[in-house]
Amino acid sequence: MSLFYSATTNGFYDNQIHQTMPDDVIAISTETHRELLSAQAQGARIEADKAGLPQATFPSANESFTLAKQAAHGRLTEITHAQRQKFIGTGDALEVTSRLNKYRLAQAYQAGTATPEEKRALEMEIEARASKEDLASFCKELIQQGAQLTQAVGVIDGLKHQHLQALEAVKSQDQLDALINGFEQQLNAALIRLQ
């Protein structure tokens, strides 16, 4: 087995696996390949030097912190999704939008401002559920659920927005950790108050 590296594809090739390889491949040792992969696992990027040989480049402290902030942004989104799933029953934004739209239709029906099409959409949902409920009772239930849903979405999205803005001003890993922990704690406390 012989190993090669291509600067144009920034990839490794094994002559026993790859029948064709880029024209710029350079032979590398198994030990070099192992060292590069080990460095990559520790956060380094593999890239070609000026001669086209692979090298491991570790990000600067500034780049590392930028990556940590990006990861924190992703973590805030994960927490938001998990809390929507837990509290609302879905993390899917389209499902939440659909439920909020039904809430709006139910409010319009109750206020006497629903169009015939909106009223028919609500009746079709009752039919699809094979429910014996009348339209007024169904709308009352939707309004109760919708009010709680609206509050939960508002709290979740509001706190996420607040913490994403705060993330921009964070200057250290300790501040990042505190921001994420604070978000989780504030979100949990706020949702407990809604129950």
N, C-alpha and C positions, 0 to 999 in steps of 0.2 A: 504494500500500500504506500502510495506517495501522496502527500498533501500539498496543495497549492493555494495561493491567495491572489485575488484579482482586485486591483485598485479601482477599476471602472465599475465593478459591481459591489465592491466592498464585501466580498464573500469568499468563503473557503470552498475548495473543491478537492474531491478524492478521486483519483484515477480509476479506482475500482467501482465507483458509483456513477461518475459523470463521464459519459461517452464523448461529449463535446465540452470545451471550456473556452472562456474568452481568450483572445490573443495575448493579453498582457499578464497571464498568470506567471507567478514566481513560486518556485519550490520553497516550502518551509518545512522545518522539522516538526515531528510530533510534539516535542517538548515546547517549542515556540507556540504551536497551536493550543496546547494545554494551558500555558501561561497566559495567553491572550484571553481565552475563555474564562479562566479564573479571575483575571482582572475585570472582565466584563461583568461577571457575577457580583463583583464588589463595587459596581457603579461606573466603571470606566467605559469609554466609547472606543471601539476599534475603528481605526482609520489609517489611511496610507500616509507614509511620510513622503518627502520629496522624491525619494528613489523608488517609490511604489511599494515599499515593504510595509507590512502591517505593524501598527504600534498601538499600545493601549494609552489612552489619554484620559486622565481623571479630570472631572470638572473642577473649575476654580471654586473657592468658597462662595463667591457671588452666584455662580451658575448653580451650585448645589442648593443654595437658599432659594433661588428662583424655582428650581424643581420642587423643593419642599413646599413652597407656596402654591404651586400648581397642584401638588398632591393634596394639600389642605383644601383647596377649592373643590377637588373631586370628593374629598371626604365629607364636606358640607353637603354636597349634592346627594351622596349615599345616605347620609343621616336623614336628610329631608325625605328621600324616597322611602326609607324604612319606616319613618314616622307616619307618612301618608298611608303606607300599607297597613301599619298597625292600627292607626286611629280611624282611618276612613274605610279601610278594607281593600284599597287599591293604591298602588303607586303610579298607575298609568294616568298621565295627564289628560288623555282623550276621554277616559272613563270619568274622571273628575269633571271635565267640561260637560260631558253628557248629563251627568247627575245635576250639575248646576243649571243646565238648560231646562231640565224637567222641573226643577224648583221654580224657575222663572215662569214656565208655562202654567204650573199649578197656581202661582200667585196671580197671574193674569186671569185664569179661570175664576178664581175666588173673587177677584175684583170686578168681574164681569167685562173685562176688556180683551179676553182671548178671542182670536179670530176663529172662524169655523175650522180652518186647517189645524190650528193649535189644539182646539178641543178634540178634533178627530185623532190627532197624534196621541193624546192622552188616552182616549178610548181604545185605540189600537194596542197600547201598552197593556191596558187591563185585559183585553182579549188575549193577547199573547201570553200573559201570565195565567190564563184560565182562571181568573179571579172572579168571585161573585160580588166583589166590591162595587159600590156605585161610584160615579165620577167624583162626587163631592167628598166622600170618605177617602178616596184614593188621593185626591189633591191635598186634603188635610194632612195625611200621612207624609206626602212628599214635602210639604211646607215645613213640617216638624223636622224631618231629616235634613232638608235643605238648609235650614237655619243653622243647625249644628255643623253641617258640612262647610258652609260659608265661613263660619267662625274659625273652624279648624284650618281650612285652607289659608285664611287671612293670617292666622297666627304663624303657621308653618312658613309661608312665603315671606311674611314680614320679617320674621327673625332671620331667615336665610339671607334676605336682602341686606339687613342690618349687619350681619356678620361678614358677608362678602365685601361690603364697603369697608369694614374695619380691617379686613385682611390686607387691603392695599397699604395700610399704614404700619403693618407689623414689620419689625426690624430684627427679630431674633427667633430662634427655634423655641425658646421658652414661651415667647408671646404667641407663637403659632399653636403650641400645645394648649396653652391657656384659652385661646380663642375657640378651639375645637371642643374642649371640655366644657367651657362656658356655654357654647351653643347647645350641646346635648342637655346640659342641666336646665337651662332656661326653657328649652323646647319641652322637655319632660314636665317641668313644673307648670307651664302654661297649658299643656294638653290635659293634665290632671285636673286643673281648675275648670276646664270645659266639660268634664264628664259629669 
